[in-house]
Amino acid sequence: MSTQKITTGNPVLRVPPATPAAAAAYFGASLAFHADVSDVAAALGSGAEAGFVVLDSRSTASWDQGHVPGAVHLPTALIAEGAARLLDPAVPVVTYCWGPGCNGATRAALALAELGYQVKEMLGGFEYWVREGFAYETSEGPERRTADPLTAPAHDAACGC
């Protein structure tokens, strides 16, 4: 990374951007560790085998409040004792927790990686699953909310990213 300081008053460029090679390495690595809600939903809804399992690392009360359909429930504190019973080590795991303000999915991903699982974290967590308008399950049954126009394109259009 460049250490040259830009002396302008521009706060964005006070520390210069990384070199293109460093940026490519960083962003490529980030994609190896993260998946977004829309991509997870698309893979699960495609009708084909997703090739991964989704793991909800929250408490039972949180799980009952709402969770991704088909997800495995395994609170972070129970991963060491329960992962081998619930997860196939040959199948990648995508963890989630409440949302961007919670690092529970990160802690769950770390615990799984330390046990030898391939793992990614679902960015946005359950909050963005719901905000983007995807169906979810509660202890009362299935639910779905209208997508928040600030988080998802209107009318089921692809965002283009």
HUMO-V126872 format. One record per backbone hydrogen bond with DSSP energy under -1.0 kcal/mol. CO is the residue of the C=O (numbers start at 1). NH is the residue of the N-H. If there is no record, write none. Layout:
# HUMO-V126872
co=CO nh=NH
co=CO nh=NH
This chain:
# HUMO-V126872
co=14 nh=6
co=19 nh=23
co=20 nh=24
co=21 nh=25
co=22 nh=26
co=23 nh=27
co=24 nh=28
co=25 nh=29
co=26 nh=30
co=27 nh=31
co=28 nh=32
co=30 nh=34
co=33 nh=121
co=35 nh=123
co=36 nh=40
co=37 nh=41
co=38 nh=42
co=39 nh=43
co=40 nh=44
co=41 nh=45
co=53 nh=94
co=54 nh=72
co=55 nh=96
co=56 nh=74
co=57 nh=76
co=59 nh=63
co=60 nh=64
co=61 nh=65
co=62 nh=66
co=64 nh=139
co=67 nh=137
co=68 nh=71
co=72 nh=56
co=75 nh=78
co=76 nh=79
co=78 nh=82
co=79 nh=83
co=82 nh=86
co=83 nh=87
co=88 nh=91
co=92 nh=53
co=93 nh=120
co=94 nh=55
co=95 nh=122
co=96 nh=57
co=97 nh=126
co=98 nh=127
co=99 nh=102
co=103 nh=107
co=104 nh=108
co=105 nh=109
co=106 nh=110
co=107 nh=111
co=108 nh=112
co=109 nh=113
co=110 nh=114
co=112 nh=117
co=113 nh=116
co=118 nh=93
co=120 nh=95
co=121 nh=35
co=122 nh=125
co=124 nh=128
co=125 nh=129
co=126 nh=130
co=127 nh=131
co=128 nh=132
co=129 nh=134
co=130 nh=133
co=131 nh=148
co=136 nh=143
co=137 nh=67
co=141 nh=138
co=143 nh=136
co=148 nh=151
co=148 nh=152
co=154 nh=157
